[in-house]
Amino acid sequence: MKVLVTGAAGFIGFHVSKKLLERGDSVVGFDNMNDYYDPALKQARIDLLHQTAQQSAGQFDFIQANLADKTAVDQCFQQHQFDRVIHLAAQAGVRYSLENPMSYVESNIIGFTNIIEACRYAKTPHLTYASTSSVYGANTTMPFSEQHGVDHPIQFYAATKRANELMAHSYSHLFQLPTTGLRFFTVYGPWGRPDMALFKFTKNIIAGQSIPVFNHGNHTRDFTFIEDIAEGVIRSSDQIAKANPNWDSNHPDPATSNAPFRIFNIGNNNPVKLIEYIQAIEKAVGQEAILELLPLQAGDVPDTFADSSALEKSVGYKPSVSVEDGVKQFVDWYRDFYQV
């Protein structure tokens, strides 16, 4: 298959692209290589994708451009005929959305529109895209289910992602474009983002510096290992979304439709307290952390917990890597990559 992966230089996009190449697919990676975090890390990921393609039956082409540039997106779709599109490019980060909302409009709204429009005209067989557990917002019913309401986002980032889900439904309905949205729950692992807790904590513990622990370490997260996420993304992409024949407009199921549209949670289904996560890092690093206990930050959700049963039922997969094992894999990668 030929697959477009947007955000291929990003954390999740890189792992998904690598898995696709390893099984022999052709991948076109699209990324603007912005400096939201160290571009050298992004470049190292892209270099490894070229290397992976050479060692496998797959082919890797890379386009450095901005998804908000409609001409660049249209050119990409004119040059290639895609069997699947996996849209993982986005402006990430909950806290950054408080400071720079326009960058979220550009990538998460304009960029998404350009991609879904291109899929419409190219008659792409299936668009799979990243959503987020943050859409559950002010909802506190645990575990979070796709059947729950997601109408109370508590930061702008989540609002843009919820907008993507709604935009996708309108295209599935109007143009019969099959779409699958995946709500990711706290993804972590090797090649992770430097702005995320695991990266910062590992770096500071090794350097003997304190780590900021919000909500005094009491909030829980459904930490989901990157390999589990990548497997779930690819299985979801492989299986084209179909209309739900039992969908009832009098009692509408929010996660499916009478159009070829669906939404899945993809999480570990096993929430862990932040303080336990830190203990797993301490164990893997072999050093104790110096904790700076702080209150909950604006826009932060106290707890997340995924009900991933719909994904498991549909594509026969559920995340399985434990936090202890996953954290160790990250720390091993970090020490090797940064030679510390």
Secondary structure by P-SEA (a helix, b strand, c coil): cbbbbcccccaaaaaaaaaaaaabbbbbbbccccccccaaaaaaaaaaaaaaaaaccbbbbbbbccccaaaaaaaaaaaccccbbbbccccccaaaaaccaaaaaaccaaaaaaaaaaaaaacccbbbbbbccccccccccccccccccccccccaaaaaaaaaaaaaaaaaaaccbbbbbbbcccccccccccccaaaaaaaaaaacbbbbbcccccbbbccccaaaaaaaaaaaaacccccccccccccccccccccccccccccccccccaaaaaaaaaaaacccccccccccccccccbbbbcaaaaaaaccccccccaaaaaaaaaaaaaaaacc
